[in-house]
Amino acid sequence: MELVHVQGEELEEIRRQAYQAAAEVCEGAKLREGDLFVVGCSTSEVLGEKIGTHSSLDAAGALFAGIYQALQERGVFLAAQCCEHLGRALIVEREACIRYRLEEVNVIPQPKAGGSFGTTAYRSFRDPVAVESLQQQASAGIDIGGTLIGMHIRPVVVPLRISLRKIGEASIICARRRPKFVGGSRAVYNEELL
C-alpha cells in the first residue's frame, strides 16, 4: 500500500463534504450532547482507489477536520474505526471511554496498520484511547467507502438518507439507531422516535 498526497481544492471539497454529511446525520438522527458517533473510513476509496491500497493522511486530515467540527459544535463524541489490521479497534477520547465504560486496549494506529483516519484521530484528539469495541453504544455513524460500522451502533440500526451520496469518490452509508418496538398489535408508538 502506498501513501498518497493530496493538496488544495480537492482537500477543501473533501472537508466540506465531510462536514455536511456529519451535520446532516446529527440532525437526521436527532443526536444529543454526549452521544457517540462512529466513522469508518477508507481514504483510498475517497480518492477513487480500491480500499486498502492508497491510504492518504492528507485526505484523512480533511475528513477528520470536517466531521470533527460538526460533532464538536453539537457536543457529540467521535469514535474513529481503524481498519481490519487492528481488528476494527476504535479511537475515542478518554472522556468517552470513561463515560461509556469501554475497555482500553494497547495499540497506536499507523496509516498501514489502522488506517489514515484512525491515525489522524489518534494524533488529533486531546487524550486518545484505543478501544476494542463500543459495545454497540454509538447512536449514529457514517461508513465512508465500505468499511462496515453497523456492529458499533445500538440496535435497532436503520439507514439514514442524507443529501450526499459520496464523499470524494467514496460511497457513503449513514445509519442511526432506533429504539426497539415493544408490545403487540394494540401498542402505540412515539412518532418522534421513528
Secondary structure, 3 states (H helix, E strand, C coil): CCCCCCCHHHHHHHHHHHHHHHHHHHHHCCCCCCCEEEEEECHHHHCCCCCCCCCCHHHHHHHHHHHHHHHHHHCCEEEEECCHHHCCCEEEEHHHHHHCCCCEECCCCECCEECHHHHHHHHHCCCEEEECCCCCCECEEEEECCCCCHHHECCCEEECCCCCCEECCEEEEEEEECCCCCCCCCCCCCHHHC
